[in-house]
Amino acid sequence: RRKQISVPAEPKSKRVSLFCSLCLSATFVTQILLVCALISLPECPPLGLESHRVEDDQLLASSQSHHGFSAQRGRLNMQGSDNDEDLYGGAWCAESEEREHWFQVDARREVEFTGVITQGRNSDEDFVSSYFVAFSNDSRDWTLLHDGYAEWLFYGNVDKETPVMSQFATPVVARYIRILPQSWNGSLCLRAEILACQLPSYENEVNPSDDLDFRHHNYKEMRQMMKVINEECPNITRIYNIGKSSQGLKMYAMEISDNPGEHEPGEPEFRYTAGLHGNEALGRELLLLLMQFLCKEYNDDNPRVRRLVDGVRIHLVPSLNPDAYELAYEMGSEMGNWALGHWTEEGYDIFQNFPDLNSILWGAEDRGWVPRIVPNHHIPLPENFLNGSLAVETKAVITWMERNPFVLGANLQGGEKLVTYPFDMQRPPISLTDNRRWRNNGALRETPDDAMFRWLAMSYAHSHLTMTETYRGSCHGDDITGGQGITNRATWKPVVGSMNDFSYLHTNCFELSIFLGCDKFPHESELPLEWENNREALLSFIEQVHRGIKGIVRDIDGNPLPNATISVEGIRHDVKTAVGGDYWRLLNPGEYKVTAKADGYTPQTRLCMVGYDSGATPCSFTLTKSNWDRIKKIMALHGKRPIRLITKANVVKTTAASTVAAPSIDTELENPANTHDIARRRRLRLMRIRRLRLQRLQASLRTTPATTMTTTTTTASTTLPPETKRTTSWYDSWFPVDEWSTENPFDSVVFDSVPTQDYPFEYTID
């Protein structure tokens, strides 16, 4: 009757080889005509089941096994729960007792149907192995597709995951299409995508205003595209690589800045990364489009783009997993399954391959070690972790993070449409009380900067044209974002060792994940629409790097202080200054007490205001040197205890007159000291004598008994009764008189050789 011809998505030149495989039979001429028709068949894009452009009410079926396997679940690469009895399954499944089965798609207008892609159920070995196809314009009268002799029976799947494409000999113009399963393995379950071209009157519905290259690029084409952009805008672009993949492919990055190649103090650094999973191709193409857009608009004097380029050092990395992308690209946008190209060649998921710093921080918090022993920021890597199970790509990314003082960033992923923010890892409760609190308000999943992270996530989701349209649910289930398009990752799908958590706890950078859409690898025809949906959001998110406070930490000589710590009262997460002493701290509008600290310097606290206007609030610091380092060295020599300058063995009582007599002027003259210093000390002693005489005179005029004044010298001391003893900071006596900017001879503080009281003190290690 006829021979089934199933042509995969290959170049037309390869389809000619099908002639060699055709049997010489009575239907040879018919077979030749079919193959010729397939060679000339237009390559139509998917109708949009996987991307959800085809809405739920456009999908119908003859029956369903239960609610979780309705017709709306029959989308290519639909993911269900691991629990088969869950509310949502990963396919459309028919009622087994029905006699006639069909799965129907309404295109809502007449189109040219050219093929069908089918797939089995994602959780079990259930798939359709053969089917007919029928068409209708009114959903009442149906016509089965013929090959000239009989109904054309299409061969379907042989496993649950691999998509199989069946193309029609000639396009069929209709509004409705039905898949009629004839045989299946296990239960009758199906996921599908329909290939269809719009009729000429409906073509070019999305007409992008930007003249950009809307197509998928393999590794060689991506590299060439970046080179062309660099040649068009050499003054604002620089191409570099952050490392190599396990197969030796370079992980290219493009820097866009008014001064590419170096960090400018006061200018924040921003990053977009994509391609952590090789089969999530939309982020890769959006970053290539963003490169083109920024270059073109900068040359055209677009004021917004010029402000971005001149005020931010932007880093764009379109492919962090180039090996896996090449594998997915070879299969094509529709023929790769959900997992193909997800991992690296070594089998790592890069996004969750980073050191687990969350457990280190939370364990230290439970023991009360934060921040005295373990800091709440820039947590060091565990010992020998880099020699452990880290992907080559992950190590390259970590080195890149540590080399550049990034302030804000986002990684572009796929398979969902929402923005997630840290923490990505779920903190386990340590008691029943904590477990109850965790269930009630999720406090154990939030970062100290939770409010800031929520704002950053909303800045992208609400600038996206469709991300907050969640009334139809998410890509694979109900809406989990409350209509906002954002969620805390730990409340949704918690992971351990994520790139976002690592970035927050090991560097200054606030990192988020942006899931761009349900279709991980959209067809080229979808790229103009996706660019229009994401363009404003991509630009708006970069602008958020200017939100909060900024400044430079210097010493009193004007030298910048790198690695100084910036603390904000009420937020238990600090940041550090860059090499140039500059810092950026992302904050929402409000009033904040900000403290700058550096080793060997006295901390300084300022009140910084963050307004609603664009631009970060300047908040710089000038720190003065302290002798704390010297104190710690001396304490270390004596068991970390404060050292008394005067030992009790030399303490003797004396009177005010004897105080004046010692030490003698002759002794001072024997010492070749500065004559100015000797004269100053002499004046201090004379003024002290006058003050003591005045005190004795006042005491003799009182009716109460006079109080005997006791002083000490370098060789004498007086012991006061317990009720009259005072305490003072143990380090006061370490400051020599020359370090004080003003001198008050009537102050009770006694300098250098001026007699001092031997006070008791207490000291605790900070």
C-alpha positions in Angstrom: 0.0 0.0 0.0 2.7 2.5 0.9 6.0 2.8 2.8 6.2 5.0 5.9 8.7 7.8 5.4 9.9 9.6 8.6 12.4 12.3 7.9 14.4 13.8 10.8 15.2 17.5 11.0 18.4 17.4 8.8 19.8 19.7 6.1 18.0 19.2 2.8 21.2 17.8 1.2 21.1 14.8 3.6 17.5 14.0 2.7 18.5 13.1 -0.8 20.2 10.0 0.6 16.8 8.6 1.3 16.5 7.7 -2.3 19.1 5.0 -1.8 17.1 3.3 0.9 13.8 3.1 -1.1 12.8 -0.3 -2.3 12.2 -0.8 -6.0 8.5 -1.7 -5.9 5.2 -1.0 -7.6 5.0 2.2 -5.6 8.5 3.5 -6.5 7.1 6.5 -8.4 4.9 7.5 -5.5 7.8 7.2 -3.1 10.0 9.4 -5.2 7.2 12.0 -5.3 6.9 11.9 -1.5 10.6 12.3 -1.0 10.8 15.3 -3.4 7.9 16.8 -1.6 9.7 16.4 1.7 12.8 18.0 0.3 10.9 21.1 -0.8 8.7 21.3 2.3 9.1 24.6 4.1 10.8 24.4 7.6 7.9 25.7 9.7 8.4 26.7 13.3 6.5 25.1 16.3 3.0 26.3 16.9 3.9 27.0 20.6 2.8 24.1 22.8 6.1 23.9 24.7 6.5 27.7 24.9 2.9 28.1 26.1 2.0 30.5 23.3 -0.7 27.9 22.7 -2.9 28.4 25.7 -4.7 25.8 27.7 -8.1 26.3 26.2 -6.7 25.5 22.8 -5.9 21.9 23.8 -8.6 19.2 24.1 -8.6 15.5 24.3 -11.1 12.6 24.1 -10.6 11.7 27.8 -8.1 11.8 30.6 -7.0 9.1 33.1 -7.4 11.6 36.0 -7.2 15.4 36.6 -3.4 15.5 36.7 -3.1 14.1 33.1 -5.5 16.4 31.2 -5.0 17.6 27.6 -3.2 20.7 28.9 -0.4 18.5 30.1 0.3 17.2 26.5 3.0 19.7 25.8 6.5 18.8 24.6 8.9 18.5 27.5 6.2 19.0 30.1 7.5 18.0 33.5 5.4 16.3 36.2 6.0 15.4 39.8 8.0 12.3 40.7 4.9 11.2 42.5 2.6 9.5 40.0 -0.4 10.3 42.1 0.5 14.0 42.3 -1.9 16.6 41.0 0.1 17.2 37.9 1.6 14.6 35.6 4.1 14.9 32.8 1.9 14.1 29.9 -1.7 13.8 28.6 -2.9 10.3 29.5 -6.2 8.9 28.1 -8.8 6.9 30.0 -8.1 3.2 29.3 -11.7 2.2 29.0 -12.4 4.6 26.1 -12.5 3.1 22.6 -11.6 6.1 20.5 -8.7 8.4 21.6 -7.6 11.7 20.2 -5.6 14.8 21.2 -6.6 18.1 19.5 -5.0 21.5 19.0 -6.8 24.6 17.9 -4.6 27.1 16.1 -7.4 29.7 16.3 -6.8 30.5 12.6 -6.0 28.7 9.4 -2.3 27.7 9.2 -0.2 25.4 7.2 0.5 22.3 9.2 3.7 20.6 8.2 4.5 18.1 10.9 4.1 16.6 14.4 6.7 16.0 17.1 5.7 13.4 19.8 7.2 12.4 23.1 6.3 9.9 25.9 5.4 10.5 29.5 8.4 11.8 31.5 8.0 9.6 34.6 7.1 6.2 33.2 7.7 4.1 30.1 4.4 5.2 28.6 4.4 6.4 25.0 2.5 6.3 21.7 4.1 4.1 19.1 1.8 4.9 16.1 -0.9 7.3 15.2 -3.0 8.9 12.5 -3.5 12.6 11.9 -6.7 14.4 11.0 -7.6 18.0 10.1 -10.7 20.2 10.3 -11.8 23.8 9.9 -14.8 23.6 12.1 -13.9 20.8 14.6 -16.9 18.8 13.4 -15.9 17.3 10.0 -12.5 15.7 10.1 -10.3 14.5 7.2 -7.6 11.9 7.8 -4.3 12.5 6.2 -3.7 10.1 3.2 -0.6 9.2 1.3 -2.5 8.6 -1.9 -3.6 5.0 -1.1 -4.7 4.9 2.5 -4.6 6.7 5.8 -1.0 7.7 6.6 0.1 5.8 9.7 2.9 7.6 11.5 5.4 5.8 13.6 5.9 7.4 17.0 8.2 6.9 20.0 10.3 4.0 21.2 11.1 5.5 24.6 9.6 8.1 26.9 12.0 11.0 26.4 13.4 11.1 22.8 11.3 13.4 20.6 10.3 12.0 17.2 9.4 14.2 14.3 7.0 13.2 11.5 6.6 15.5 8.6 3.8 15.6 6.1 4.4 15.2 2.4 2.7 18.5 1.7 1.4 21.3 4.0 -2.2 21.0 5.1 -4.1 24.2 5.5 -6.6 23.9 8.4 -7.4 25.4 11.8 -7.7 22.2 13.9 -5.4 19.2 14.0 -5.9 15.9 15.8 -3.5 13.1 16.7 -5.3 9.7 16.8 -3.2 7.1 18.7 -3.4 3.6 17.3 -0.8 1.7 19.4 1.1 2.5 22.6 3.4 1.1 25.2 2.1 0.9 28.8 -0.6 3.5 29.3 -1.7 5.8 26.4 0.3 9.0 27.3 1.5 11.7 24.9 3.4 15.0 24.8 3.5 16.8 21.5 4.5 19.9 19.5 2.9 20.9 16.2 4.8 22.4 13.3 2.9 25.1 11.4 3.6 28.1 9.2 1.4 31.2 9.4 -0.4 32.1 6.2 1.0 35.2 4.3 -1.7 37.5 5.7 -0.6 36.7 9.3 3.2 36.6 8.8 5.6 38.9 10.7 3.2 39.5 13.6 6.3 40.5 15.7 8.3 43.1 13.9 11.2 44.0 16.2 12.3 47.6 16.0 16.0 46.7 16.5 18.1 45.7 13.5 19.8 42.7 15.1 20.9 39.2 14.2 18.0 37.0 15.4 19.3 33.4 15.0 21.0 30.7 17.0 24.8 30.7 17.0 27.1 27.7 17.5 30.5 28.2 19.2 32.3 29.4 16.0 29.5 31.7 15.0 29.3 33.1 18.6 33.0 33.9 18.6 32.7 35.6 15.2 29.7 37.6 16.3 31.6 38.9 19.4 34.6 39.8 17.1 32.4 41.8 14.8 30.9 43.7 17.7 34.3 44.5 19.1 35.4 45.8 15.7 32.4 48.0 15.4 32.8 49.4 19.0 36.5 49.1 19.8 36.5 52.0 22.2 33.9 50.5 24.6 34.3 46.7 24.2 36.9 44.1 25.1 36.8 40.4 24.5 38.5 38.1 27.0 38.0 34.5 28.3 37.5 33.5 31.9 38.9 29.9 31.4 38.4 26.8 29.4 35.8 24.0 29.4 36.7 20.4 30.0 36.9 19.9 26.2 39.2 22.9 25.8 36.6 25.5 24.5 37.2 29.0 25.8 34.5 30.6 27.9 34.4 34.0 26.2 33.3 37.2 28.0 32.7 40.7 26.6 33.3 43.8 28.7 31.4 46.9 27.8 32.6 50.1 29.4 33.9 53.5 28.6 37.3 52.4 29.8 37.5 48.7 29.0 40.3 46.7 30.5 40.5 48.1 34.0 38.5 48.8 37.1 37.8 52.5 37.7 37.4 53.5 41.3 33.8 54.6 41.9 32.4 52.7 38.9 30.4 49.5 39.9 30.9 46.2 38.0 27.9 44.2 36.7 27.7 40.8 35.1 25.2 38.7 33.1 26.0 35.0 32.6 24.2 32.4 30.5 24.6 28.9 29.4 25.2 27.3 32.7 23.1 24.5 31.2 24.0 24.0 27.6 20.5 23.2 26.4 19.1 26.5 27.8 19.9 28.5 24.7 17.6 31.6 25.0 19.9 33.3 27.6 22.9 32.8 25.3 21.1 34.5 22.4 19.7 37.3 24.5 23.2 38.3 25.7 24.5 38.3 22.1 21.6 40.5 21.2 22.3 42.8 24.1 25.9 43.1 23.0 24.7 44.2 19.5 22.1 46.5 21.0 24.5 48.4 23.4 27.1 48.8 20.7 24.7 50.1 18.1 22.8 52.4 20.4 26.0 53.8 21.9 27.2 54.7 18.4 23.8 56.3 17.8 24.1 58.4 20.9 21.2 56.8 22.8 21.4 58.8 26.1 20.2 55.9 28.3 22.8 53.5 26.8 25.5 56.1 27.1 24.8 56.5 30.8 24.9 52.8 31.3 28.2 52.3 29.4 29.9 55.3 30.9 28.7 54.6 34.5 28.9 50.8 34.8 31.6 48.2 33.8 29.4 45.5 32.2 30.5 41.9 31.7 28.5 39.5 29.5 29.3 35.8 29.3 26.9 34.1 26.9 28.1 30.5 27.3 29.5 29.0 30.6 29.0 25.5 29.3 30.0 25.6 25.6 30.6 21.8 25.4 27.0 20.9 26.3 25.6 23.7 24.1 27.3 22.2 21.0 25.6 18.9 21.8 22.2 20.5 22.1 22.7 22.7 19.1 23.5 19.7 16.9 20.2 18.1 17.8 18.2 21.3 17.1 15.8 23.4 19.0 12.9 20.9 19.0 14.6 17.5 18.9 16.6 17.7 22.1 14.9 16.5 25.2 14.6 18.2 28.6 18.0 16.9 29.8 20.2 16.6 26.7 23.0 19.1 27.2 22.1 20.1 30.7 25.3 18.9 32.3 29.0 19.4 31.4 31.0 16.7 29.6 32.2 15.5 33.1 28.6 15.2 34.3 28.4 18.3 36.5 25.5 20.8 36.9 27.5 24.0 37.1 24.9 26.0 38.9 24.9 23.8 41.9 28.6 22.8 41.8 29.9 25.6 44.1 31.3 25.2 47.6 28.5 24.9 50.3 29.3 28.0 52.4 25.7 28.1 53.8 26.4 25.2 56.1 29.6 26.8 57.3 27.8 30.1 58.1 24.7 28.5 59.7 26.8 26.1 61.8 28.9 29.0 63.1 25.7 31.0 63.9 24.3 28.1 65.9 27.5 28.1 68.0 27.6 31.9 68.4 30.8 32.2 66.4 29.5 34.9 64.0 31.1 37.4 63.6 33.9 37.0 66.2 35.3 33.8 64.7 33.5 33.3 61.4 32.6 36.4 59.4 29.1 37.0 58.0 30.6 37.8 54.6 33.5 36.7 52.4 33.5 33.3 54.0 36.8 31.6 52.9 36.7 28.4 50.9 36.9 25.1 52.8 40.3 23.6 52.9 41.3 21.6 49.8 37.8 22.2 48.3 39.2 23.3 45.0 40.9 19.9 44.7 37.5 18.1 45.2 34.6 17.5 43.0 34.5 20.8 41.2 34.1 21.1 37.4 36.7 22.8 35.4 34.1 25.4 34.4 33.2 26.0 38.1 36.8 26.7 39.1 37.1 29.2 36.3 34.0 31.0 37.4 35.2 31.2 41.0 38.5 32.6 39.9 36.7 35.2 37.8 34.4 36.2 40.7 37.4 36.7 43.0 39.3 38.7 40.4 36.6 41.3 39.7 34.7 43.4 42.4 31.2 42.6 41.1 28.3 44.4 42.8 25.3 42.8 41.0 24.7 40.0 38.6 22.2 37.5 37.2 22.4 34.1 35.5 20.0 33.4 32.7 18.3 30.0 32.7 15.3 28.3 31.2 12.5 25.9 31.7 10.4 28.2 33.8 9.3 31.9 33.7 10.2 33.7 37.0 13.0 35.3 38.9 14.5 33.5 42.0 16.6 35.1 44.7 18.7 33.6 47.6 18.9 31.7 49.7 18.7 28.8 47.3 19.6 26.3 50.0 17.0 25.5 52.7 18.3 25.9 56.2 17.4 22.8 58.4 15.8 23.5 61.7 17.8 22.7 64.8 14.9 22.2 67.2 11.1 21.7 67.2 10.7 25.4 67.9 12.8 26.3 64.9 10.9 23.8 62.8 7.6 25.5 63.7 9.0 28.9 62.9 10.4 27.6 59.6 7.0 26.4 58.5 5.2 29.6 59.6 7.2 32.4 58.0 10.2 30.9 56.3 12.6 33.0 58.4 15.3 30.3 58.0 15.3 30.7 54.3 15.9 34.5 54.1 19.1 36.3 53.7 19.8 39.4 55.8 19.3 41.4 52.5 15.9 39.7 51.7 14.1 43.1 51.1 16.8 44.2 48.7 16.8 40.9 46.9 13.0 41.1 46.5 13.3 44.5 45.0 16.0 43.4 42.5 13.9 40.4 41.5 10.8 42.6 41.0 12.8 45.1 38.9 13.3 42.4 36.3 10.0 40.5 36.5 7.9 43.7 36.4 9.9 45.1 33.5 9.4 41.9 31.5 6.4 42.1 29.2 4.8 38.8 30.2 6.6 37.4 33.3 3.9 38.6 35.8 1.0 37.2 33.7 0.7 34.2 36.0 -3.0 33.7 35.9 -2.6 30.6 33.7 -0.2 29.1 36.2 3.5 28.4 35.7 5.1 26.3 33.0 4.6 23.0 34.8 2.1 23.6 37.5 0.3 26.3 39.5 1.7 29.8 40.0 4.0 29.8 43.0 4.9 33.5 42.8 1.6 35.1 44.0 1.3 36.9 40.7 4.6 38.7 41.2 6.8 36.5 39.0 9.4 36.2 41.8 10.1 33.7 44.5 12.7 32.6 47.1 14.5 29.6 45.6 14.6 27.7 48.8 10.8 27.8 49.0 10.4 26.5 45.5 13.2 24.1 44.5 16.0 24.2 47.1 19.5 23.3 45.9 22.8 22.9 47.7 26.0 24.8 46.6 24.3 27.2 44.2 26.1 29.9 42.3 23.8 32.5 43.9 24.5 31.6 47.5 28.2 31.2 46.9 28.3 34.7 45.3 26.5 36.3 48.2 28.6 34.6 50.9 32.0 34.7 49.3 32.0 38.0 47.4 30.2 41.3 47.4 28.0 40.4 44.5 24.2 40.0 44.8 23.3 37.3 42.3 19.9 36.2 41.1 18.6 33.5 38.7 16.3 34.6 35.8 14.3 31.8 34.2 13.4 33.2 30.8 10.6 30.9 29.6 9.1 27.4 29.4 11.0 26.5 26.2 14.6 25.9 27.0 15.7 26.0 23.3 13.1 28.1 21.5 12.9 28.1 17.7 14.7 30.9 15.8 11.4 32.4 14.9 10.7 33.0 18.6 13.9 35.1 19.2 12.4 38.5 18.0 9.5 38.1 20.4 11.7 37.0 23.3 14.0 40.0 22.7 11.0 42.4 22.8 9.8 40.7 26.0 13.2 40.9 27.7 14.9 44.1 26.4 13.6 46.6 28.9 14.1 44.1 31.8 17.7 43.5 30.8 18.5 47.2 30.8 16.4 48.0 33.9 18.2 45.3 36.0 21.6 46.7 35.1 20.5 50.1 36.3 19.8 48.7 39.8 23.6 48.5 40.4 23.3 52.3 41.2 20.8 51.6 44.1 22.2 52.2 47.6 25.3 53.9 48.8 28.8 54.2 47.4 32.1 55.7 48.6 35.8 55.4 49.1 37.6 54.5 52.3 40.9 56.4 52.8 43.4 57.1 55.5 44.2 60.6 56.8 46.9 60.9 54.1 44.3 60.2 51.3 45.6 56.7 50.5 42.8 54.2 49.6 42.3 51.3 51.9 41.5 48.0 50.2 39.7 45.2 51.9 38.1 47.5 54.5 34.8 46.2 55.9 31.6 48.2 55.4 28.9 47.3 58.0 25.3 48.4 58.0 23.5 48.5 61.4 20.6 46.0 61.4 21.9 44.0 58.4 24.1 41.1 59.3 26.0 41.0 56.1 29.1 43.2 55.3 30.9 44.0 52.1 34.6 44.9 51.4 36.3 47.7 49.5 38.0 47.0 46.2 41.7 47.6 45.4 41.0 51.3 44.9 39.3 51.6 48.3 35.9 52.0 46.7 32.8 50.1 47.6 29.1 49.8 46.6 26.5 48.7 49.1 23.0 47.9 47.6 20.3 49.2 49.9 16.7 50.2 49.6 15.7 53.8 50.4 16.1 54.7 54.1 18.4 55.9 56.8 21.4 53.7 57.8 24.2 53.7 60.3 27.2 52.6 58.3 30.6 51.7 59.8 33.9 51.4 58.0 36.6 49.2 59.6 40.1 48.3 58.6 43.0 46.6 60.3 45.2 49.0 62.1 42.7 51.8 61.9 40.0 53.2 64.2 36.5 52.5 62.9 34.3 55.3 61.8 30.5 55.4 61.7 28.4 57.7 59.6 24.7 58.2 59.0 23.9 57.7 55.3 20.6 58.5 53.6 19.4 56.5 50.6 16.7 58.4 48.6 14.3 57.4 45.9 16.2 59.3 43.2 18.3 57.4 40.7 22.0 57.1 41.6 23.8 55.8 44.7 24.3 58.1 47.7 27.9 59.1 48.3 29.2 57.9 51.7 33.0 58.0 52.1 35.2 57.5 55.1 38.5 58.7 56.4 40.1 56.4 59.0 42.9 57.3 61.4 45.5 54.8 62.4 45.3 53.1 65.7 47.9 51.3 67.8 45.8 48.2 68.1 48.2 46.1 66.1 51.1 47.1 68.4 48.9 46.3 71.4 48.0 42.9 70.1 51.7 42.1 69.5 52.6 43.0 73.1 49.7 41.1 74.5 50.7 38.0 72.5 54.1 38.1 74.1 52.4 38.1 77.6 49.7 35.5 77.1 47.2 38.0 75.5 46.9 40.0 78.8 47.2 43.8 79.2 50.6 44.8 80.5 50.9 47.2 83.5 53.5 49.9 82.9 54.1 50.3 86.6 54.7 47.2 88.7 53.5 47.2 92.3 57.0 46.5 93.6 58.0 50.0 92.8 54.9 51.7 94.2 55.6 54.0 97.2 53.5 56.6 98.8 54.5 60.2 98.4 53.2 63.7 98.9 52.5 66.5 96.5 55.8 68.1 97.4 57.8 65.0 96.7 55.9 64.6 93.5 57.2 67.9 92.3 60.8 66.9 93.3 61.0 63.7 91.2 62.3 63.3 88.7 64.9 66.0 88.9 65.6 68.5 86.2 69.3 67.4 86.3 68.2 63.9 85.3 66.2 65.1 82.4 69.2 67.3 81.2 71.4 64.3 81.2 69.2 62.7 78.7 69.8 64.3 75.2 66.1 64.8 74.6 64.5 67.5 72.6 64.7 70.8 74.6 61.2 71.8 73.5 59.8 68.6 75.0 61.7 69.3 78.3 60.3 72.8 78.5 56.8 71.6 77.9 57.0 69.0 80.6 58.4 71.7 83.0 55.4 73.9 82.3 53.0 71.0 82.9 54.6 70.3 86.3 54.4 74.0 87.3 50.8 74.1 86.4 50.1 70.9 88.3 51.8 72.5 91.4 49.6 75.5 91.2 46.5 73.3 90.9 47.4 71.3 93.9 48.0 74.4 96.0 44.7 75.7 94.9 43.0 72.5 95.9 44.7 72.5 99.4 43.6 76.1 99.9 40.0 75.3 99.0 40.1 72.3 101.3 41.3 74.3 104.3 38.3 76.7 103.9 35.7 73.9 104.0 34.0 72.7 107.3 34.5 69.1 106.3 37.9 67.4 106.8 40.2 68.0 103.9 40.8 65.1 101.5 44.4 64.1 101.1 45.5 64.1 97.5 47.8 61.3 96.5 49.8 61.0 93.4 52.4 58.8 91.9 55.5 59.2 89.9 57.5 56.8 87.8 58.9 55.4 91.1 56.1 56.0 93.6 52.3 55.4 93.9 49.5 55.8 96.4 46.8 53.2 97.2 43.3 54.6 97.5 40.6 53.1 99.6 38.2 50.9 97.7 35.3 53.4 97.7 37.5 56.1 96.1 39.1 54.0 93.4 38.2 54.6 89.7 38.6 52.5 86.6 39.7 53.6 83.2 40.3 52.0 79.8 43.3 49.8 80.1 44.8 51.1 76.9 44.6 54.9 77.9 48.2 54.9 79.1 49.5 53.7 75.8 48.8 57.0 74.0 51.8 59.4 74.4 51.2 63.1 74.6 52.6 63.9 71.2 49.7 62.0 69.5 47.1 64.3 71.0 46.1 67.2 68.8 45.2 69.4 71.7 46.6 69.7 75.2 44.6 70.6 78.3 46.9 70.9 81.3 44.0 70.9 83.7 42.7 67.5 82.4 43.0 64.6 84.8 44.8 62.6 82.1 48.5 62.4 82.9 51.0 62.1 80.1 54.3 60.2 79.9 56.3 61.0 83.0 53.5 62.9 84.6 52.3 60.8 87.6 49.4 58.4 86.9 47.1 56.4 89.2 47.4 52.6 89.2 43.8 51.6 88.4 42.3 48.1 88.3 40.8 47.0 85.0 39.1 44.2 83.1 39.8 42.9 79.6 38.0 40.5 77.3 39.2 39.2 73.9 37.1 40.6 71.1 
